[in-house]
Amino acid sequence: MAKGKSKYRSLYWQQFFVTAGLVMLTMALLGVSFFALSYNYTLAERREEMKTRADLVARISVDYLKNDAMQNVQEEDLRNLAGVASLMSDVNFLICNEQGHVLLTSDSRLVGNVVTLPKDLMGEVLEEGLFEGPHTVGVYEQKQMVVAVPATDDEGVLVGVVLAVTETTELMEMWRSFIGLFLLTSMIILMVSFVTTSLVSMRQIQPIREMVQATRAYADGEFDVRLRTDDLGEEMEELATSFNTMADSLAETERQRRDFIANVSHELKTPMTTIAGYTDGILDGTIPPAKERQYLQIISDESRRLSRLVRRMLDISQIQSKEMKKTEFDVCESMRLSLLSMEQRILQRELDVEAEIPEDSVMVLGDNDLITQVIYNLLENATKFAVPHSTLYLGMRCTGEKAVITVRNEGLSIAPEEIPLLFERFHKSDKSRGVDKDGYGLGLYVVKTILDQHKEQITVTSEDGVTSFSFTVQLARPRFAADAQEHKH
């Protein structure tokens, strides 16, 4: 039972039933309208025909009704004429005098019977000059379609009444023929509509079913499934393309996740193995007491290294989950604080510092702590890879609505193919830029993460041993950019 409910709740059946219902409703409305119009049209046409015949018989009956109704020749001619008119139109005629007595009739069933018209019928003919509608005329068992007209002479004197009478079944047969034709046409249209709707619905639903199957595959970790994007219609092709793009993104995310786990495992394994090995060596006496202090120092260094790695990973998690609040702050002050924080390392590397920081405040929009961390990470990275006794540069310039902050150092150049990889997690450039035993490849990844949150850009150039990192920050007051530039020195 539940399976049946699920079947008929599917998008295919919903679309099919809605379309089929609309077609049937349309055909029903058209059918009702057609039946009403065709019936009224047929009835009106039939009445008009009967009235025309009755008027004709009335005109030729005036002499008979006015002069001598007992003249056999005249009566016989009139009866024959009425009979011919009846045969031509399937209508019987009753010729009555002014009192409503039927003198002649073309209906063989009434021959020999004394028939008098009802008073209501005679009264309406005399008052309105016409009677149209169903009536038994007092002698018929079932109601007949009756059109009664007065017969008047040249002076307008009423000399009698002529009735055109026909069975309603004949009228209904004519109308039923129209209904039969309409119903046959409607059935053909409905069948064609249902078949077409079914095919169109199946064609439209098939890509969605493929998407469902692909989604289930993604849930199972299979990200190599892709949807076809040809011959689907503009909207479905766009949806399928977006779906494939999402699949590519999921596949890339899964790759990065696996790489991240592998890199973290590797980075954690090295210090933990060192710590465990030297600790066991001290405990079991493998390491002589004279060297215990030396190896304890190594254990301490590795423990701090492990702590820094975990702290840096936690920083990344906090940055990604943090709700960023942009405020106005002085980016020049952030640059000075970052430079002061790096003073000890700069002195250890014996670097000269070239700073081009405006004396006046330059207000920017962003998260002060995060932008300060970007500057600090770039300075830390530049200091680490700078050649001793070289120059470390930190400067800022304003262009339009942006402040551009640049950190530059002198050392080994970065290979062009490696530049796009600098901001990936755990990417390290030991081979191309020098020895980096304390690095984890997370500093520049943090930089890129923060700038992406701010929707800012960072560019890298490395030529002839000079490597430069430049990133943008939104100016809080762009109109003061020119003034800040003038006070740069």
C-alpha positions in Angstrom: 0.0 0.0 0.0 2.8 2.4 0.9 4.6 1.4 -2.3 1.5 2.3 -4.3 1.2 5.7 -2.6 4.8 6.4 -3.3 4.3 5.5 -6.9 1.4 7.9 -7.5 3.2 10.6 -5.5 6.1 10.6 -7.9 6.8 13.6 -10.1 6.0 11.6 -13.2 2.5 10.7 -12.1 1.8 14.1 -10.7 2.7 15.8 -13.9 0.8 13.2 -15.9 -2.4 13.5 -13.9 -2.2 17.3 -13.9 -1.8 17.5 -17.6 -4.3 14.8 -18.3 -6.8 16.4 -15.9 -6.4 19.8 -17.6 -7.0 18.2 -21.0 -10.1 16.4 -19.7 -11.4 19.5 -18.0 -10.9 21.5 -21.2 -12.6 18.9 -23.3 -15.5 18.7 -20.7 -16.0 22.5 -20.8 -15.8 22.5 -24.6 -18.2 19.5 -24.7 -20.8 21.2 -22.5 -20.5 24.4 -24.5 -20.8 22.5 -27.7 -23.7 20.5 -26.6 -25.6 23.5 -25.3 -24.9 25.5 -28.5 -25.6 22.7 -30.9 -28.8 21.8 -29.2 -30.0 25.4 -29.1 -28.9 25.9 -32.7 -30.6 22.7 -33.9 -33.8 23.5 -32.0 -33.9 27.1 -33.3 -33.2 25.9 -36.9 -35.9 23.2 -36.6 -38.4 25.7 -35.3 -37.6 28.2 -38.0 -38.1 25.5 -40.6 -41.4 24.4 -39.1 -42.6 28.0 -38.9 -41.7 28.6 -42.5 -43.7 25.4 -43.5 -46.6 26.4 -41.3 -46.8 29.9 -42.8 -46.8 28.4 -46.3 -49.6 26.0 -45.4 -51.5 28.8 -43.7 -51.4 31.0 -46.8 -52.7 28.2 -49.1 -55.3 27.2 -46.6 -57.0 30.6 -46.3 -59.5 30.0 -49.2 -60.4 26.6 -47.8 -61.0 27.9 -44.3 -62.8 31.1 -45.5 -65.1 29.6 -48.1 -66.5 26.1 -48.0 -64.8 23.6 -46.0 -67.0 20.8 -47.4 -65.8 21.1 -51.0 -64.2 17.7 -51.6 -61.9 18.7 -54.4 -60.5 21.6 -52.6 -60.1 19.5 -49.4 -58.4 16.7 -51.3 -56.0 19.1 -53.0 -55.2 20.8 -49.7 -54.7 17.4 -48.0 -52.3 16.3 -50.8 -50.4 19.6 -50.5 -50.1 19.3 -46.7 -49.0 15.7 -47.2 -46.2 16.7 -49.6 -45.0 19.4 -47.2 -45.0 16.8 -44.4 -43.0 14.3 -46.4 -40.4 17.0 -47.4 -39.8 18.1 -43.9 -40.9 15.2 -41.6 -43.5 17.5 -40.1 -47.2 16.9 -39.8 -49.7 19.7 -40.3 -53.0 20.3 -38.6 -55.3 22.8 -40.2 -57.9 24.2 -37.7 -60.7 26.7 -37.9 -60.9 29.8 -35.7 -62.6 27.8 -32.9 -59.7 25.4 -32.8 -61.3 22.4 -34.4 -59.0 20.4 -36.6 -60.5 20.2 -40.1 -57.6 18.6 -42.0 -54.4 16.9 -41.0 -51.5 15.1 -42.7 -51.0 12.8 -39.6 -52.7 9.6 -40.5 -53.0 8.7 -36.8 -55.5 11.5 -36.3 -57.7 10.9 -39.4 -61.3 10.2 -38.3 -60.8 11.6 -34.8 -62.4 14.8 -33.5 -59.5 17.0 -32.4 -59.9 20.4 -30.7 -56.9 22.5 -29.8 -56.4 23.3 -26.1 -57.5 26.7 -25.0 -54.0 27.7 -23.7 -52.5 27.0 -27.2 -55.3 28.8 -29.0 -55.1 31.7 -26.6 -51.3 32.2 -27.1 -51.6 32.0 -30.9 -54.4 34.6 -30.9 -52.6 36.9 -28.5 -49.0 36.5 -29.6 -49.5 35.5 -33.2 -47.3 32.5 -32.7 -46.8 29.4 -30.5 -43.5 27.6 -30.2 -42.7 24.8 -27.8 -43.5 21.3 -26.7 -47.2 20.4 -26.4 -49.5 17.3 -26.5 -52.2 19.2 -28.5 -54.6 17.2 -26.4 -54.4 14.0 -28.5 -50.7 12.9 -28.5 -49.5 10.6 -25.7 -46.1 12.3 -25.6 -45.2 16.0 -26.0 -44.6 17.0 -29.6 -42.6 20.0 -30.9 -45.4 22.4 -32.0 -45.2 25.6 -34.0 -48.7 27.2 -34.5 -49.4 30.2 -36.7 -52.6 32.0 -37.5 -54.2 31.9 -40.9 -55.6 35.3 -41.9 -57.2 36.6 -45.1 -56.2 39.7 -47.1 -58.1 41.9 -44.7 -56.2 40.4 -41.7 -59.2 38.6 -40.4 -58.4 35.3 -38.6 -59.9 32.4 -40.4 -58.1 29.6 -38.7 -54.9 28.2 -37.2 -52.2 25.9 -38.8 -50.0 23.7 -36.6 -46.7 22.2 -37.6 -46.1 19.2 -35.4 -43.1 16.8 -35.2 -41.9 14.3 -32.6 -39.1 15.4 -30.3 -37.4 12.1 -30.9 -36.5 13.2 -34.4 -35.0 16.3 -33.1 -33.0 14.4 -30.5 -31.8 12.0 -33.1 -30.3 14.9 -35.1 -28.8 16.3 -32.0 -27.4 12.9 -31.0 -25.6 12.6 -34.3 -23.7 15.8 -33.4 -22.9 14.5 -29.9 -21.7 11.2 -31.3 -19.3 13.0 -33.7 -18.1 15.3 -30.9 -17.5 12.4 -28.5 -15.6 10.4 -31.2 -13.4 13.4 -31.9 -12.9 14.0 -28.1 -11.8 10.4 -27.5 -9.3 10.6 -30.2 -7.9 13.9 -28.9 -7.8 12.6 -25.3 -6.0 9.4 -26.4 -3.4 11.4 -28.4 -3.1 13.9 -25.4 -2.5 11.1 -22.9 0.1 9.3 -25.0 1.9 12.6 -25.7 1.7 13.6 -22.1 3.1 10.3 -21.0 6.0 10.5 -23.4 6.8 14.1 -22.6 6.6 13.4 -18.8 8.9 10.4 -19.1 11.3 12.4 -21.1 11.3 15.2 -18.6 11.5 12.9 -15.5 14.3 10.7 -16.9 17.1 13.3 -16.2 15.8 13.8 -12.6 15.9 10.0 -12.1 19.5 10.0 -13.3 20.2 12.8 -10.9 18.7 10.7 -8.0 20.9 7.7 -9.0 23.9 10.0 -9.2 23.1 11.5 -5.8 22.9 8.1 -4.3 26.3 7.2 -5.8 27.8 10.4 -4.3 26.3 9.4 -0.9 28.3 6.2 -1.3 31.4 8.1 -2.0 31.5 7.5 -5.8 32.1 10.9 -7.3 33.0 9.8 -10.8 29.3 9.7 -12.0 28.4 12.4 -14.4 25.1 13.3 -16.2 24.7 13.7 -19.9 24.0 17.3 -21.0 22.9 16.8 -24.6 19.4 16.8 -26.0 17.7 17.7 -22.7 16.2 21.1 -23.3 17.8 24.4 -22.2 16.7 24.3 -18.6 17.5 20.6 -18.0 20.9 21.0 -19.8 21.7 23.9 -17.5 20.7 21.9 -14.4 22.7 18.9 -15.6 25.8 21.1 -16.2 25.4 22.6 -12.8 25.0 19.2 -11.3 28.2 18.0 -13.0 30.0 21.1 -11.7 28.8 20.3 -8.2 30.1 16.7 -8.7 33.5 18.0 -9.8 33.6 20.3 -6.7 32.6 17.3 -4.4 35.3 15.2 -6.0 37.9 17.9 -5.5 36.7 18.4 -1.9 37.0 14.7 -1.3 40.5 14.6 -2.8 41.5 17.6 -0.6 40.0 15.8 2.4 41.9 12.7 1.8 45.1 14.7 1.2 44.4 16.7 4.3 44.0 13.5 6.4 47.2 12.0 4.8 49.2 15.2 5.4 48.0 15.6 9.0 48.8 12.0 9.7 52.2 12.4 8.2 52.9 15.7 10.1 51.7 14.2 13.4 53.5 10.9 12.9 57.0 12.4 12.6 57.1 14.3 15.9 55.1 11.6 17.7 57.5 8.9 16.5 60.5 11.0 17.6 59.0 11.7 21.0 58.0 8.1 21.6 61.4 6.7 20.4 63.6 9.0 22.5 61.3 8.6 25.5 61.5 4.8 25.3 65.3 5.1 24.8 65.6 7.0 28.0 63.3 4.7 29.9 64.9 1.5 28.9 68.5 2.8 29.2 69.4 2.7 25.5 70.3 6.4 25.7 73.1 6.9 28.2 72.4 9.3 31.1 75.1 11.7 29.8 73.0 12.3 26.6 69.6 12.3 28.3 69.5 16.1 28.5 70.3 16.4 24.7 67.5 14.0 23.8 65.0 15.6 26.3 65.6 18.9 24.5 64.7 17.2 21.2 61.6 15.8 22.8 60.7 19.2 24.1 61.3 20.8 20.7 59.2 18.1 19.0 56.4 18.6 21.5 56.3 22.3 20.9 56.3 21.6 17.1 53.4 19.3 17.6 51.6 21.8 19.7 52.1 24.5 17.0 50.8 22.3 14.3 47.6 21.5 16.3 47.2 25.2 17.2 47.5 26.2 13.6 44.9 23.6 12.5 42.6 24.9 15.2 43.2 28.4 14.0 42.1 27.4 10.5 38.9 25.8 11.9 38.1 28.9 13.9 38.7 31.2 10.9 36.4 29.1 8.6 33.6 29.0 11.2 34.0 32.5 12.5 31.3 35.0 11.7 33.2 37.8 10.2 32.3 41.4 11.3 33.7 44.1 9.2 34.6 47.3 11.0 36.7 50.4 10.2 40.3 50.2 11.4 43.6 51.7 10.7 45.5 49.2 8.5 48.8 51.2 9.0 48.7 50.5 12.7 48.1 46.8 11.9 51.2 46.8 9.6 53.3 48.4 12.3 52.2 45.9 15.0 52.9 43.0 12.7 56.4 44.3 11.9 57.2 44.8 15.6 56.0 41.2 16.3 58.5 39.9 13.7 61.4 42.0 15.1 63.2 39.1 16.8 63.0 36.8 13.8 64.2 39.6 11.5 67.2 40.3 13.7 68.0 36.6 13.8 68.0 36.5 10.0 70.0 39.8 9.9 67.6 41.4 7.5 67.2 45.1 6.6 63.7 46.3 6.7 62.2 48.8 4.1 58.8 50.0 5.3 56.6 52.3 3.2 53.7 52.9 5.6 51.8 56.2 5.5 52.1 58.3 8.6 48.4 59.2 8.6 45.8 56.7 9.3 44.3 54.7 6.4 40.9 53.4 7.4 39.8 50.1 5.8 36.8 47.8 6.2 37.4 44.3 7.5 38.1 42.2 10.5 41.1 43.8 12.2 42.4 40.7 13.8 42.1 38.6 10.6 43.8 41.2 8.4 46.5 41.6 10.9 47.1 37.9 10.9 47.3 38.0 7.1 50.1 40.6 7.3 51.9 38.7 10.0 51.7 35.4 8.1 53.1 37.0 5.0 55.9 38.7 6.9 56.7 35.4 8.7 56.8 33.5 5.3 59.0 36.2 3.7 61.4 36.3 6.7 61.7 32.5 6.7 62.7 32.3 3.0 64.7 35.6 2.8 68.5 35.4 2.2 70.4 36.6 5.2 71.5 40.2 5.0 68.9 40.9 2.3 66.1 43.5 2.4 62.5 42.7 3.7 59.9 45.1 2.3 56.5 46.0 3.7 54.5 48.8 2.0 51.1 50.0 1.1 49.6 52.1 -1.7 46.0 53.2 -2.4 44.4 52.7 -5.8 40.7 53.6 -6.3 38.6 52.0 -3.6 41.3 49.6 -2.5 44.4 49.6 -0.3 47.1 47.3 -1.7 49.6 45.9 0.9 52.8 44.3 -0.4 55.3 42.1 1.3 58.5 41.4 -0.6 61.7 39.5 0.1 64.9 38.4 -1.7 65.8 34.8 -2.0 65.3 31.9 -4.4 62.7 32.4 -7.1 59.5 30.3 -7.1 58.9 28.2 -10.2 55.9 29.4 -12.2 54.2 26.1 -12.0 54.4 26.1 -8.2 52.9 29.5 -7.6 49.2 28.3 -8.0 50.0 25.6 -5.3 51.3 28.0 -2.7 47.9 28.5 -1.0 47.0 24.8 -0.7 47.0 23.1 2.7 50.3 21.5 3.7 52.1 22.7 0.5 55.7 23.2 1.3 58.4 24.6 -1.0 61.5 23.2 0.7 63.0 21.9 -2.6 62.7 25.2 -4.5 63.1 27.8 -1.8 65.4 26.5 0.9 65.1 24.5 4.0 61.8 24.8 6.0 61.9 22.3 8.7 59.4 24.1 11.0 56.8 24.9 8.4 53.6 23.0 7.9 52.3 24.6 4.7 49.4 26.2 6.5 50.4 29.8 6.8 49.6 30.8 3.2 46.5 28.6 3.3 45.3 30.7 6.3 46.0 33.9 4.3 44.0 32.7 1.3 41.1 31.6 3.6 40.9 35.0 5.3 41.1 37.0 2.1 38.4 34.8 0.5 36.1 35.6 3.4 36.7 39.3 2.8 36.3 38.8 -1.0 39.7 40.3 -1.6 42.4 39.2 -4.0 46.1 38.2 -3.5 48.7 38.0 -6.2 52.2 36.5 -6.3 55.2 37.4 -8.5 58.6 35.8 -8.3 61.4 36.9 -10.7 65.2 37.1 -10.4 65.2 36.1 -6.8 62.6 38.7 -5.7 59.2 37.3 -4.5 56.3 39.7 -3.8 52.9 39.0 -2.2 50.3 41.7 -2.7 46.7 41.7 -1.4 43.8 44.2 -1.4 41.6 45.6 1.4 38.5 47.7 0.9 39.1 51.4 1.8 36.5 52.7 4.3 36.8 56.2 2.8 37.9 56.0 -0.9 37.9 59.8 -1.2 40.9 60.0 1.1 43.0 57.6 -1.0 44.8 60.4 -2.8 45.5 62.2 0.5 46.9 59.0 2.0 49.2 58.6 -1.1 50.5 62.1 -0.6 51.5 61.4 3.0 53.1 58.1 2.1 56.6 59.4 2.7 
